[in-house]
Amino acid sequence: MSTFLQSFIDPKKNFLARMHMKAISTRLRRYGLRYDDTYDQYYEMDIKEALNRLPREVVDARNQRLKRAMDLSMKHEYLPNDLQAVQTPFRSYLQEMLALVKRERKEREALGALPLYQRTLP
């Protein structure tokens, strides 16, 4: 990616990117979500594989955050302000594993092997 484009999307260097990040952070805090919670496991198989590789406690915490967010949304409510203050919407738990899964998939494609989620037992 060119340095101009990187500086354009970097919140530290671009005012608009900083405002966008703040708006996303505010919306995620209202429901107690993290940015990684917005990834849909049914949209991309790499995300599903990455979630399968994470520890059970992390996946359970993700499911609880999603259930709480759906419940609050149905009630047309937000988290109390004291709970919103302690939320960490951009603390990642999925990015490293997702990058590893994508790297492995690209390596398998280069070698001509099938991805893990397309293999079947004999």
C-alpha positions in Angstrom: 0.0 0.0 0.0 1.4 3.4 -0.8 2.5 5.7 2.0 -0.1 8.3 0.9 -2.9 5.9 1.3 -1.5 4.6 4.6 -1.3 8.2 5.9 -4.9 8.8 4.7 -6.3 5.9 6.8 -4.1 6.3 9.8 -6.0 8.0 12.7 -2.9 9.5 14.1 -2.2 11.5 10.9 -5.7 12.1 9.4 -8.4 14.1 11.2 -11.3 12.4 9.4 -10.0 9.0 10.1 -9.7 10.0 13.8 -13.3 11.2 13.8 -14.5 8.0 12.1 -12.6 5.8 14.7 -14.1 7.8 17.5 -17.6 7.4 16.1 -17.1 3.6 15.7 -15.8 3.5 19.2 -18.8 5.3 20.6 -21.2 3.0 18.9 -19.4 -0.2 20.0 -19.2 1.1 23.6 -22.9 1.7 23.7 -23.5 -2.0 23.3 -20.4 -3.4 25.0 -18.9 -4.8 21.8 -15.4 -5.0 20.4 -14.5 -4.4 16.8 -13.6 -8.1 16.2 -17.1 -9.0 17.3 -18.5 -7.5 14.1 -16.8 -10.1 12.0 -19.4 -12.6 10.7 -18.3 -16.3 10.9 -20.8 -17.2 8.2 -19.5 -14.6 5.7 -16.0 -15.9 5.4 -14.7 -19.4 6.2 -11.3 -18.0 7.4 -13.1 -16.2 10.2 -14.9 -19.4 11.2 -11.6 -21.3 11.2 -9.9 -18.6 13.3 -12.8 -18.7 15.8 -12.5 -22.5 16.1 -8.8 -22.1 17.0 -9.3 -19.5 19.7 -9.6 -20.7 23.4 -13.1 -21.6 24.5 -13.1 -18.7 27.1 -12.5 -16.1 24.4 -15.3 -17.5 22.1 -17.7 -17.7 25.1 -16.9 -14.0 26.0 -17.6 -13.0 22.4 -20.9 -14.8 22.3 -21.9 -13.2 25.6 -21.1 -9.7 24.2 -23.1 -10.4 21.1 -26.1 -11.7 23.1 -26.0 -8.7 25.4 -25.8 -6.3 22.4 -28.8 -8.0 20.7 -30.7 -7.8 24.0 -29.9 -4.1 24.4 -30.8 -3.4 20.8 -34.2 -5.1 21.1 -35.0 -3.1 24.2 -33.8 0.1 22.6 -31.4 0.7 25.4 -27.6 1.2 25.9 -25.2 0.1 28.5 -25.1 2.3 31.6 -22.4 5.0 31.3 -20.2 3.5 34.0 -20.0 0.2 32.0 -19.5 2.1 28.8 -16.4 3.8 30.3 -14.6 0.5 30.9 -15.3 -1.0 27.5 -12.3 -1.6 25.2 -13.7 -1.7 21.6 -10.4 -1.8 19.8 -8.7 -4.5 21.9 -8.2 -7.2 19.4 -8.5 -10.9 20.1 -9.1 -12.3 16.5 -6.7 -10.4 14.2 -3.6 -12.4 14.9 -5.3 -15.8 14.5 -7.2 -14.5 11.4 -3.9 -13.4 9.9 -2.4 -16.8 10.6 -5.3 -18.6 9.0 -5.2 -16.5 5.9 -1.4 -17.0 5.6 -1.9 -20.7 5.9 -4.6 -20.7 3.3 -2.4 -18.8 0.9 0.4 -21.2 1.5 -1.9 -24.2 0.8 -3.1 -22.6 -2.4 0.5 -22.0 -3.5 1.3 -25.7 -2.8 -1.9 -26.9 -4.5 -3.4 -28.5 -1.4 -7.1 -28.1 -0.4 -7.9 -25.7 2.5 -8.7 -27.3 5.8 -12.4 -26.5 5.6 -12.8 -28.1 2.2 -11.3 -31.4 3.2 -13.5 -34.4 4.1 -12.7 -37.5 6.0 -12.5 -40.7 3.9 
